[in-house]
């Protein structure tokens, strides 16, 4: 578990996750924006 969207992006980019749960109200970003950023990256 990570506290910010920036840390979440870094962790998820590192791989090893089958699923990700995202809070919609993060301290440094909107959770929907985080999901959009993840979807825009090649898988």
N, C-alpha and C positions, 0 to 999 in steps of 0.2 A: 504494500500500500504506500502511495506517495501523496504528499499534501498539495502539490501544485500541478497545473497543466504542463508546465515546462518539464518538470521531473517525470511526469507521466509519458510525455512524448519520447524522452530519452530512454526510459525503461522499455517502452513498447517497441521502439526501433531496435533495441538490443535483442528482441525476439524471445522465444520460449513461452509465449502466451497463447492459449487456445481460445480464451475469451477475456474481455475487458469490461468491467463495470465502471461507469463514469458518473460522478456527481454533476448535476447541471449548474450548480453554483460553486465554482472554485474561487479561491482567493485572488488568483492572478488572471483568470480568463473564464469565458463562458464554456460550459461543458459541451454545448452543441458545436461551438467553434473548434474544440479539440477533436470531436468526432469528424468534422469536415476536414480538418488537417490530416487526420489519419487516413481517411478515404481517398484523399487526393494523392497519396503516396503509392508508388507501385508495390504490389504485394509480392 
